[in-house]
Amino acid sequence: MLGVRGEAPGFPLPPRLGHGLAPLQAGLERLYRDCDFAARLATDPVRFPRRYTDPLDQELAGFLAGGFAFGRVDLFGPVLERLCDHMDVAGGPRAFVEGFEAQDLTSFQYRWIKGPALNALFANLRQVLDERGSLGAIAEEAFDGSLASSIEALAEAIDVPGAGRGVHTFASRPSKGSACKRWCMVVRWMVRPDTEGIDLGIWDLPASALVVPLDTHVARIGRLIGLTTRSTNGWRTAQDMTASLAACDADDPVRYDFALAHLGIAGLCVGEKHPVLCPACSLRSVCTVQ
């Protein structure tokens, strides 16, 4: 059902779409319909929280998967695999965090995220669980109609002053202008229902308030199809693109996100005219690359 501009709470009006909303919605629906969600799951970090059935295991694994999800998936994927295997020896992420000892993670490293930072992060996670019960409880309590409020509360809870970049990577904030791609991705996994075999639906927040996780693929493709005219990849751009998507599906604007991201991840959109890829693309009618 075609939505109404600005209907999603807290979003600015979307940019003027030269091709109109109806063609955009039709293209996005084709993209969604044509996406092989099961096949793409194998290359997506959401596969890590989907290893588990207990909601607290899922949210902790999702938080870690989102935090490590930068750079190439073939680089951060093995690190997350090893980390989950390590936590499973203790009974899973929940049991591992609740019984955490600092020496457990000294050998882990992914780029600038190193063992000492992870030790500080996990020690703080243990305290957060002791005091608040879950990350979801923090997000739900802080929600005031805008996802930014929940993300700010989550970042405040898990950050460790003085722990350095390794911890701060996990604690980006809209108030600092960050697109908070990893937070938006994690919250999306936890909030959206499991309709495609991707998301988990374990947090009680409205899907209409979600903000698109603005990775490089979604940002590039979003500009090509008119979701935003902004040139920087910050929080305002993420809101802008979400508002355009909400004009097509106000109840669930990020429903299209997974398919958009994997259009780029799979190499099916290269950002320029391609004699084979472009004619086969679901978004060809609304793309500026012709």
Summary of the structure (lengths in Angstrom):
residues: 290
radius of gyration: 18.9
end to end distance: 28.0
largest distance: 56.9
contacts: 952
relative contact order: 0.16
helix: 57%
strand: 2%
